[in-house]
Amino acid sequence: MDVLRHVHFFWWDNDATIGILRYAQDDKIPALNGYNIGMKAMEPFVIAGKQFRSRLIVGTGKYKSGEETAVAIEASGAEMVTVAVRRVNLDRSKTSLLDHIDAKKYFLLPNTAGCYTADDAIRAARLGREVGLSDWVKIEVIGDERTLYPDVQATIEATRVLVKEGFTVLPYTSDDIVVAKRLIDAGASAIMPLGAPIGSGMGIQNVANIRILREMITTVPLIVDAGVGTASDATLAMELGADGVLMNTAIAAAQDPILMAEAMKYGVIAGRAAYLAGRMQKKLYATASSPLEGVVK
């Protein structure tokens, strides 16, 4: 890893040239000109009563090696890491992806990727709990093999069953507000709409629907899941009001996954700060940055 990668984004004051280093991971955020930059943006992210500092959740598939996976997760600053129950060696008889993830450092979120029926997803969730991964689960029930769009009815069904069994369920779903409300009624602890098809990297394709979801979903977190391609996509998701972003391929398939993981960390932070700050109103015509009032003629 070259030296530049340890520099981690400086913001410079034009006069005092004050730098802020790695503020995203510090409990005490350095002050710039008397202000604690990023303090509001780093407010705890709460899901089902559990607090996280990072609003970025990362996956573990498609990396070149377990070692690269571990370094990318570290660079992302994520605290929650999702793993596919059906794609890891759970009996640990051979080298497993889990050997590269410190369960004491990261919160493991099993997912049911690769499941095409509610029954399959329910079995995968139960297996993850039985082998000691977690009683949390990211439910995925795929309805179409080519687009990997979710089967929303099966997702609702699996959510309802697993919530009754004591699971904390985070469902991957469409960006449909009606489906979201039904998932909440079924006991979902978050709503995780896709921004675009899984692994497509196209970014958020239906901004209006995400805005509607943000406005109408107030009782559980809203986490954009799938479709992010680069840091600006993550920033946009957060600027739209998402509470968090989940991604995998955008980092793992980047030319430099480690650097992209770090970019995603700061993209999420920037988007959250911008959302809380409130953007300026858009105008059709120009407004002078330096008003003429008070100018000596």
Legacy VTK file of the C-alpha trace (Angstrom):
# vtk DataFile Version 3.0
C-alpha trace
ASCII
DATASET POLYDATA
POINTS 297 float
0.000 0.000 0.000
1.629 3.273 -1.055
2.214 6.171 1.296
-0.441 8.389 -0.271
-3.124 6.007 0.802
-2.341 6.813 4.418
-3.003 10.522 3.902
-6.790 10.054 3.865
-8.317 13.270 2.535
-7.290 16.639 3.966
-9.526 19.708 3.946
-7.499 22.919 3.914
-8.425 26.324 5.293
-7.229 28.889 2.728
-5.359 31.003 5.261
-4.337 28.778 8.125
-3.868 25.588 6.071
-5.347 23.479 8.826
-5.743 19.792 7.937
-8.226 17.295 9.290
-6.979 13.725 9.192
-9.165 10.653 9.396
-11.913 12.433 11.321
-14.439 9.845 10.228
-13.006 7.153 12.484
-12.220 9.221 15.553
-14.436 9.430 18.613
-13.276 13.008 19.142
-13.528 14.934 15.886
-10.866 17.643 15.420
-12.059 21.247 15.309
-11.624 23.518 12.296
-11.883 27.257 13.067
-13.839 26.466 16.229
-16.336 24.036 14.715
-16.503 20.287 15.178
-16.728 19.354 11.536
-18.762 16.236 10.918
-20.103 15.845 14.452
-23.742 15.783 13.356
-22.926 13.579 10.361
-21.347 11.033 12.688
-24.362 10.746 14.999
-25.047 7.091 15.857
-26.772 4.946 13.259
-29.341 2.831 15.119
-30.937 -0.382 13.863
-33.211 -2.357 16.195
-31.693 -0.597 19.184
-28.079 -1.332 18.220
-25.790 1.625 17.521
-23.196 1.863 14.764
-20.874 4.767 14.021
-20.494 3.939 10.340
-23.508 4.219 8.030
-21.784 2.061 5.427
-22.472 -1.688 5.347
-20.238 -3.808 3.123
-20.446 -7.247 1.576
-17.766 -9.884 1.231
-18.221 -11.416 -2.234
-16.238 -11.104 -5.473
-12.883 -10.142 -3.968
-9.696 -11.685 -5.328
-8.751 -13.180 -1.972
-9.677 -13.292 1.666
-6.766 -11.005 2.434
-8.037 -8.352 0.007
-11.490 -8.675 1.551
-10.114 -7.980 5.014
-8.096 -4.926 3.939
-11.024 -3.467 1.972
-13.383 -3.846 4.915
-10.868 -2.098 7.146
-10.457 0.749 4.645
-14.224 1.212 4.354
-14.606 1.997 8.042
-17.707 -0.216 8.089
-18.739 -1.897 11.321
-21.430 -4.174 9.867
-20.343 -6.807 7.345
-22.742 -9.059 5.487
-21.902 -12.634 4.506
-23.892 -15.081 2.399
-24.872 -18.095 4.496
-24.981 -20.347 1.425
-21.550 -19.274 0.171
-19.313 -19.730 3.191
-17.882 -22.875 4.714
-19.746 -22.857 8.014
-18.213 -26.003 9.504
-14.734 -24.403 9.245
-13.213 -27.700 8.091
-11.499 -25.787 5.297
-10.315 -22.235 4.857
-13.367 -20.000 5.051
-14.147 -16.385 4.325
-14.953 -16.126 8.019
-11.254 -16.713 8.778
-10.547 -13.238 7.402
-13.253 -11.346 9.310
-12.715 -10.563 12.981
-16.096 -11.238 14.566
-14.977 -9.309 17.660
-14.387 -6.199 15.557
-17.216 -6.419 13.027
-20.910 -7.113 13.422
-21.741 -10.027 11.111
-25.000 -9.828 9.176
-25.818 -13.165 7.502
-27.725 -12.856 4.239
-29.796 -15.290 2.213
-28.295 -14.511 -1.204
-29.012 -17.230 -3.735
-32.443 -18.082 -2.330
-35.433 -18.100 -4.705
-38.240 -19.073 -2.337
-39.380 -17.944 1.088
-38.759 -21.446 2.459
-35.146 -21.444 1.197
-34.502 -18.031 2.755
-36.039 -19.098 6.063
-33.870 -22.244 6.147
-30.723 -20.232 5.379
-31.520 -17.745 8.153
-32.078 -20.561 10.647
-28.801 -22.199 9.605
-26.897 -18.961 10.118
-28.288 -18.698 13.631
-27.667 -22.357 14.457
-23.962 -22.137 13.593
-23.594 -19.019 15.710
-23.370 -16.294 13.088
-26.233 -14.105 14.277
-29.949 -13.870 14.923
-29.934 -10.905 12.559
-30.474 -11.607 8.879
-30.578 -9.713 5.619
-33.375 -11.415 3.735
-32.988 -11.787 -0.011
-35.548 -13.755 -2.006
-34.830 -13.407 -5.705
-37.786 -13.404 -8.079
-36.011 -13.111 -11.432
-32.707 -14.795 -12.209
-31.554 -12.338 -14.871
-32.294 -9.045 -13.112
-32.018 -10.393 -9.547
-35.086 -8.350 -8.652
-36.674 -9.428 -5.378
-39.800 -11.539 -5.069
-41.513 -9.078 -2.766
-44.387 -11.357 -1.737
-41.970 -14.118 -0.730
-39.820 -11.525 1.052
-42.800 -10.365 3.117
-43.670 -13.961 3.943
-40.113 -14.823 5.037
-39.898 -11.633 7.088
-43.124 -12.411 8.930
-42.039 -15.966 9.789
-38.533 -15.024 10.924
-39.645 -12.069 13.043
-41.978 -14.434 14.920
-38.947 -16.683 15.525
-37.010 -13.841 17.122
-34.870 -12.718 14.197
-33.995 -9.111 13.476
-34.865 -8.945 9.781
-33.462 -6.476 7.245
-35.153 -7.190 3.893
-33.741 -6.417 0.453
-36.714 -5.150 -1.510
-38.003 -3.017 -4.364
-38.362 0.767 -4.082
-42.150 0.434 -3.776
-43.696 2.254 -0.795
-46.627 -0.189 -0.605
-44.261 -3.146 -0.253
-42.191 -1.214 2.273
-45.236 -0.603 4.457
-46.172 -4.287 4.329
-42.646 -5.271 5.352
-42.815 -2.897 8.314
-46.185 -4.415 9.274
-44.502 -7.832 9.094
-41.899 -6.676 11.607
-38.923 -5.635 9.466
-36.271 -3.675 11.388
-35.184 -1.737 8.286
-36.243 -1.230 4.687
-33.518 -1.859 2.115
-34.628 -0.819 -1.385
-32.432 -1.385 -4.411
-30.995 1.675 -6.116
-30.455 -0.338 -9.308
-30.080 -4.061 -10.102
-27.583 -5.958 -7.953
-24.038 -5.632 -9.267
-25.015 -3.252 -12.087
-23.141 -0.218 -10.762
-25.676 2.090 -12.432
-26.357 4.176 -9.337
-29.790 5.249 -8.135
-32.163 4.993 -11.091
-35.378 6.187 -9.452
-34.586 9.191 -7.304
-38.264 10.060 -6.875
-39.076 6.697 -5.282
-36.207 6.972 -2.808
-37.452 10.440 -1.858
-40.965 9.093 -1.352
-39.645 6.253 0.796
-37.616 8.711 2.870
-40.617 10.946 3.436
-43.008 8.154 4.359
-40.776 5.717 6.275
-40.065 7.116 9.714
-40.239 4.170 12.112
-37.287 2.102 10.820
-34.042 2.951 9.006
-33.962 3.280 5.219
-30.855 1.682 3.712
-30.129 1.805 -0.017
-29.026 -1.673 -1.030
-27.642 -2.603 -4.469
-26.739 -0.702 -7.605
-24.104 1.693 -6.249
-21.124 2.022 -8.591
-18.909 4.752 -7.204
-18.601 7.177 -4.307
-20.881 9.811 -5.842
-23.700 7.230 -5.952
-23.269 6.609 -2.239
-23.230 10.346 -1.598
-26.445 10.823 -3.585
-28.176 8.056 -1.631
-27.279 9.784 1.612
-28.198 13.246 0.286
-31.652 11.862 -0.506
-31.991 11.036 3.168
-31.071 7.356 3.331
-29.898 6.335 6.790
-27.249 4.058 5.339
-25.898 2.350 2.223
-25.044 -1.307 1.651
-22.663 -2.286 -1.143
-20.361 -5.032 -2.330
-19.562 -5.109 -6.055
-18.838 -1.372 -6.260
-15.835 -1.939 -4.009
-14.828 -5.488 -4.924
-14.951 -4.916 -8.697
-13.100 -1.575 -8.640
-9.639 -1.453 -10.199
-8.317 -0.606 -6.738
-10.791 -2.045 -4.213
-8.919 -0.712 -1.191
-8.905 2.864 -2.430
-12.541 2.602 -3.541
-13.517 1.309 -0.100
-12.011 4.405 1.443
-13.717 6.634 -1.131
-17.047 5.047 -0.225
-16.460 5.770 3.448
-16.033 9.475 2.798
-18.811 9.542 0.200
-21.300 8.306 2.791
-20.061 10.816 5.358
-20.252 13.716 2.886
-23.746 12.772 1.757
-25.043 12.500 5.304
-23.535 15.883 6.232
-25.051 17.509 3.130
-28.483 16.059 3.917
-28.371 17.387 7.469
-27.014 20.758 6.331
-29.813 21.254 3.794
-28.864 22.205 0.259
-29.476 25.687 -1.136
-32.637 26.243 -3.142
-32.242 25.810 -6.891
-32.883 28.929 -8.973
-33.416 29.476 -12.667
-31.245 32.583 -12.816
-27.936 33.617 -11.306
-27.538 35.205 -7.893
-24.337 37.129 -7.231
-22.060 35.479 -4.688
-20.891 38.951 -3.658
-23.997 41.179 -3.353
-23.686 44.823 -4.422
-25.285 46.174 -1.246
-22.746 48.213 0.704
-20.265 48.403 -2.161
-18.584 51.824 -2.366
-19.368 53.494 -5.690
LINES 1 298
297 0 1 2 3 4 5 6 7 8 9 10 11 12 13 14 15 16 17 18 19 20 21 22 23 24 25 26 27 28 29 30 31 32 33 34 35 36 37 38 39 40 41 42 43 44 45 46 47 48 49 50 51 52 53 54 55 56 57 58 59 60 61 62 63 64 65 66 67 68 69 70 71 72 73 74 75 76 77 78 79 80 81 82 83 84 85 86 87 88 89 90 91 92 93 94 95 96 97 98 99 100 101 102 103 104 105 106 107 108 109 110 111 112 113 114 115 116 117 118 119 120 121 122 123 124 125 126 127 128 129 130 131 132 133 134 135 136 137 138 139 140 141 142 143 144 145 146 147 148 149 150 151 152 153 154 155 156 157 158 159 160 161 162 163 164 165 166 167 168 169 170 171 172 173 174 175 176 177 178 179 180 181 182 183 184 185 186 187 188 189 190 191 192 193 194 195 196 197 198 199 200 201 202 203 204 205 206 207 208 209 210 211 212 213 214 215 216 217 218 219 220 221 222 223 224 225 226 227 228 229 230 231 232 233 234 235 236 237 238 239 240 241 242 243 244 245 246 247 248 249 250 251 252 253 254 255 256 257 258 259 260 261 262 263 264 265 266 267 268 269 270 271 272 273 274 275 276 277 278 279 280 281 282 283 284 285 286 287 288 289 290 291 292 293 294 295 296
